[in-house]
Amino acid sequence: MSLLVATSPKDCSKKGFHLNKKLLYGFSALLVSILSLVFLVWLILHPTKPEFYLKDTAVYELSLASPPRLLNSTIQTTIISKNPNARVGIYYDQLHTYAAYKGQQITADSALPPFYQGHQDINILSSSLNGISMPVAPSFGYEVSRDQTAGKLYLELKLDGKLRWKVGSWVSGSYRIDVDCVAVIVLRPGGDPGPMSLVQGTRCSTTV
């Protein structure tokens, strides 16, 4: 005579619950391990922020109509971007450049196409900046005249946007980047044709 042991539905549900709980714990542990590994790799590589250099700048127009105080400007600039990292790539997104003088924006934003910068790669970024009827402060004409007397014009070339770090197949979230370059422009004597140009290339300050 055989003995039959009946298993109640309640016992089956308990076994299923414990199985699901083990699977959940296993998945959580795997996820934590993966995230820890990525974070460890990130700490080891510790990407260095990119470097930017102002190669050249030429001012073709900087004319003020008064009244009202509206500025027309045409500026050509070239900025060199370098990725100093040997194991980290950089994606650049939503980049814009513009020129400023004494804290006042004197050109409209100029968009740059997004691009990927490989390990220790160097890229050349050229922009044609234009300002049409840009409003400026009442002191703008006086500040420019004072710089003309000194023979030099100090312009700021700014670049901002977003970047993402790439380590192997992993890509980080977006980080804001702000680049500030100072261009020292030599003013031409009155009546001398041609653009006013940058004295020498300068390294830019970069914030990520």
Disulfide bonds with the S-S distance in Angstrom:
Cys181-Cys204 2.00
